[in-house]
């Protein structure tokens, strides 16, 4: 019975099949039946030999169906093309005009804050990108600026914001840069985000010491606990100029730490919270509860006669430089005399953005910096409070350039 129904159906559809009006799925069913039914094949051949004559109205209807199907196919393709053009336009607008939100680690920021005014100078330090715009948000005296970048050449831009109320806190690209009347250096803002409540939290203490780049100052090290005392043991001693500052950072950012002991080569030096309180004439633990107090204590220490200024070196690596086991040495000189030298593997000194970053604490002066990579040295270049260079590999060795 099913076969008879199919036979009858195919016979009814053969005229449409010949005219190309049936769908691909229907064509498949008809052709499968034709392969098994000699009667239908003969009918098909007769129809092909003697064209099937349609009534005028039927012919008009068939022509109309053909026209509609053709127009529908054109509309579908036009719609697809328009959708693709709209998607491409939106994507291009997002990439080249609106831009992508960029973190502070990829920006060079300079912020000036007044009672009701913020001025922001910003430049993207990622190669091949530039700042496109800044969006501002305000809530209860707290100003937040999001920085967006697009493809392009580095360019320093200035943006400003006026507030109707007294400004208490300014955050740029996820980083607090100003609070309670004090500028917050980038390094301190990053460290403050990694503060630790208990000295016994080994993983968080380890992360804090990593963010402080303690290994850059003393090489490889281990740390242990004695109640609330943190003991750091290394093969290379910590320079005297760094002891108080690094101790202040640790004691301020680990809430229940009472002292930190630096041990190396049979020598040790312990810095207590009480000693730092007396030195700065304040309670340094206030720095755990307030970023502004923390930055103020560090600034007060750096302004004392015993503490030197921090010099930061940022080096952008070229894409063709492998970050492997090469040893890099940073050599600081003054009037040709080596003041400080720090070494380590490139892979350990690089961040996720392909940059080498190194800091030094030095008395104010005129310094030069030279990098030595696996025995090959760059030329000496000026080292300022914040210095940025690009590092590239040439046929004659390594080269630092602005």
DACORNOR-V635287 format. One line per field, one symbol per residue. phi: phi as a letter, one per 20 degrees, with the letter a starting at -180 (. if undefined). psi: psi as a letter, one per 20 degrees, with the letter a starting at -180 (. if undefined). burial: I if it has 24 or more other C-alpha atoms within 12 Angstrom, else O. A space follows every 50 residues. Layout:
# DACORNOR-V635287
phi = ???
psi = ???
burial = ???
This chain:
# DACORNOR-V635287
phi = .fffffgfffgfeggffffmeefgffgffffffffdcffffffffffffd gfeefgfffffffffffffffffffffffgfffffffffffffffddfnd fcfffdcddbddcdgcbcdcdbbeeffnccfdacddccblnddcddddcc gqegbecdcbbddecfedbccclncfdbblncfdfggffffffdfcfcff egfffffffffflfffecmfbcccccmdeedddbfdfeggfdgfffffgf ffedgefeacdddalmdbcdddffffgffdlbdfffffebffffffffff ffeffedeeeddddceeffeefedefedddddcclnefebbccrfgfeee efdmcecbccdcfgadccccdcdlnedeffcfddgcdccddcedfepdce bf
psi = ghgggggggghhigghghikiqrhghgggghhghhiohghgggggghhgo pppqqghggggghggggggghggggghgggggggggghggghgggiggrq pprhhjqoqopppahkpppopqppippjqqpgrppqqpolippppppqqr qaqpppqpqqppqirpphppppljppippljppoqgghggghikqpgphi ngghgghghghilhhhhjbqrqqrqndjpppoprhpqpqhiiggghgggg hhiogjphrppoppliqqppprggghghhilroiihhhiphghghggggh ghirhiprqpppppoppqhjopmcjqpppoppqolippgqppqrqghiiq aijkqppqqqoqqpaoqqpppoolipqrqpqqoagopprqpqprhjbqpp q.
burial = OOOOOOIOOIIOIIIIIIOOIIOOOOOOOIIOIIOOOOOIOOIIOOOOOO OOOOOOOOOOOOOOOOOOOOOOOOOOOOOOOOOOOOOOOOOOOOOOOOII IIIIIIIIIIIIIIIOIIIIIIIIIIIOIIIIIIIIOIOOIIIIIIIIII IOOOOOIOIIIOIOOOIIIIIIIOIIIIIIOIIIIIIIIIIIIIIIIIIO OOOOIIIIIIIIIIIIIIIIIIIOOOOOIIIIIIOIIIIOIIIIIIIIII IIIIIIIIIIIIIIOOOOIIIIIOOIIOIIOOIIIIIIOIIIIIIIIIII IIOOOOIIIIIIIIIIIIOOOOIOOOOIIIIIIOOOOOOIIIIIIIOIII OOOIIIIIIIIIIOOOIIIIIIIOOOIIOIIIIIIIIIIIIIOOOOOIII OO
